[in-house]
Amino acid sequence: MYKHALSIDIKVAEESQLDFLVTQFSPDNPLFQYNRYEVQKKGEGLYLIAWHSKTPAGHFLLRWSGPKDAAVTRFVDIASRSYLEAGHTNEEFRRKGVATAIIQEAERISKERGCTHIGLEVGIENREAKQLYEKLGYQDWGQGEFTISWEYTDKNGNIGIETEIVTYMQKML
Ligand SMILES: CC(C)(COP(=O)(O)OP(=O)(O)OC[C@H]1O[C@@H](n2cnc3c(N)ncnc32)[C@H](O)[C@@H]1OP(=O)(O)O)[C@@H](O)C(=O)NCCC(=O)NCCS
């Protein structure tokens, strides 16, 4: 789909790759990969993987709309806005433009689909990620911080809850 100068290709995840993606990205949480692929399978978005040759280097989940958090939907009409989540670049590939390449591809696809904006939530203490998004033209929405929480199941089947204080950032496409 997108060819990056550092030989990074952005491709939509395939079902046959999921076990491999688990080993490369989330060996302790296989469901992360499967759940993201499920979003794509249901037609609700695309699970975008950055490949360096045959090595997966990073990922983002692009949803056609979101987020569903009431703290955001009270102020923002998410219907025409795509949404980025689950951003990650493996340590050895960081600061090489991997996340930038995925986000730019996500923006291109979103625009092609008719989305007017693209948004994301970022932890208020996640300095690296905030810097990345600001560099790419994302702006804080100006409505303040809020707490999100999500449930996860680990490889032993234990269910846990994580929480994070985040802000919403967006960009006009
Ligand atoms: C945030 C993250 C996805 C960035 O991925 P990446 O592939 O290294 O990002 P890029 O190489 O495209 O970085 C582009 C720009 O973002 C900013 N940036 C990225 N990492 C940074 C860091 N560690 N410190 C400061 N700025 C950083 C810089 O402006 C950088 O440009 P530069 O390298 O020319 O200075 C990666 O650090 C990561 O996986 N972090 C852990 C998970 C996470 O926080 N995900 C985001 C959740 S919202």
The ligand as a Tripos MOL2 file, in Angstrom:
@<TRIPOS>MOLECULE
LIG
   48    50     1     0     0
SMALL
NO_CHARGES

@<TRIPOS>ATOM
      1 C1          5.0600    6.4530   20.2010 C.3       1 LIG1
      2 C2          5.6410    5.4270   19.2100 C.3       1 LIG1
      3 C3          4.4790    4.6590   18.5400 C.3       1 LIG1
      4 C4          6.4310    6.2030   18.1380 C.3       1 LIG1
      5 O1          6.8290    5.2860   17.1320 O.3       1 LIG1
      6 P1          8.0850    5.5510   16.1430 P.3       1 LIG1
      7 O2          7.9300    4.5910   15.0260 O.co2     1 LIG1
      8 O3          9.3320    5.5270   16.9160 O.co2     1 LIG1
      9 O4          7.7750    7.0530   15.6780 O.3       1 LIG1
     10 P2          8.4720    7.8610   14.4620 P.3       1 LIG1
     11 O5          9.8280    7.3220   14.1840 O.co2     1 LIG1
     12 O6          7.5200    7.9390   13.3330 O.co2     1 LIG1
     13 O7          8.6330    9.2970   15.1710 O.3       1 LIG1
     14 C5          8.2520   10.4820   14.5420 C.3       1 LIG1
     15 C6          8.4010   11.6410   15.4960 C.3       1 LIG1
     16 O8          7.6990   11.4180   16.7270 O.3       1 LIG1
     17 C7          8.4280   12.0060   17.8250 C.3       1 LIG1
     18 N1          8.9730   10.9520   18.7000 N.ar      1 LIG1
     19 C8          8.8920    9.6110   18.5210 C.ar      1 LIG1
     20 N2          9.5130    8.9670   19.5440 N.ar      1 LIG1
     21 C9          9.9970    9.9170   20.3680 C.ar      1 LIG1
     22 C10        10.7480    9.8830   21.5870 C.ar      1 LIG1
     23 N3         11.1310    8.7280   22.1450 N.pl3     1 LIG1
     24 N4         11.0870   11.0710   22.1610 N.ar      1 LIG1
     25 C11        10.7100   12.2430   21.6180 C.ar      1 LIG1
     26 N5         10.0040   12.3360   20.4470 N.ar      1 LIG1
     27 C12         9.6460   11.1980   19.8320 C.ar      1 LIG1
     28 C13         9.5820   12.7710   17.1750 C.3       1 LIG1
     29 O9          9.1020   14.0380   16.8540 O.3       1 LIG1
     30 C14         9.8200   11.9300   15.9200 C.3       1 LIG1
     31 O10        10.4780   12.6240   14.9070 O.3       1 LIG1
     32 P3         12.0960   12.6310   14.8820 P.3       1 LIG1
     33 O11        12.5470   11.2070   15.0940 O.co2     1 LIG1
     34 O12        12.3950   13.1740   13.5090 O.co2     1 LIG1
     35 O13        12.5100   13.5430   15.9940 O.co2     1 LIG1
     36 C15         6.6250    4.4340   19.9120 C.3       1 LIG1
     37 O14         7.5480    5.1820   20.6980 O.3       1 LIG1
     38 C16         5.9390    3.4160   20.8120 C.2       1 LIG1
     39 O15         5.5600    2.3180   20.3640 O.2       1 LIG1
     40 N6          5.7520    3.7560   22.0960 N.am      1 LIG1
     41 C17         5.1150    2.8430   23.0720 C.3       1 LIG1
     42 C18         3.6280    2.6710   22.8000 C.3       1 LIG1
     43 C19         2.8900    3.9990   22.7030 C.2       1 LIG1
     44 O16         3.1280    4.9130   23.4910 O.2       1 LIG1
     45 N7          1.9700    4.0920   21.7410 N.am      1 LIG1
     46 C20         1.1610    5.2760   21.4880 C.3       1 LIG1
     47 C21        -0.1130    5.1630   22.2290 C.3       1 LIG1
     48 S1         -1.0940    6.6410   22.0380 S.3       1 LIG1
@<TRIPOS>BOND
     1     1     2 1
     2     2     3 1
     3     2     4 1
     4     2    36 1
     5     4     5 1
     6     5     6 1
     7     6     7 2
     8     6     8 1
     9     6     9 1
    10     9    10 1
    11    10    11 2
    12    10    12 1
    13    10    13 1
    14    13    14 1
    15    14    15 1
    16    15    16 1
    17    15    30 1
    18    16    17 1
    19    17    18 1
    20    17    28 1
    21    18    19 ar
    22    18    27 ar
    23    19    20 ar
    24    20    21 ar
    25    21    22 ar
    26    21    27 ar
    27    22    23 1
    28    22    24 ar
    29    24    25 ar
    30    25    26 ar
    31    26    27 ar
    32    28    29 1
    33    28    30 1
    34    30    31 1
    35    31    32 1
    36    32    33 2
    37    32    34 1
    38    32    35 1
    39    36    37 1
    40    36    38 1
    41    38    39 2
    42    38    40 1
    43    40    41 1
    44    41    42 1
    45    42    43 1
    46    43    44 2
    47    43    45 1
    48    45    46 1
    49    46    47 1
    50    47    48 1
@<TRIPOS>SUBSTRUCTURE
     1 LIG1         1 GROUP 0 **** ****
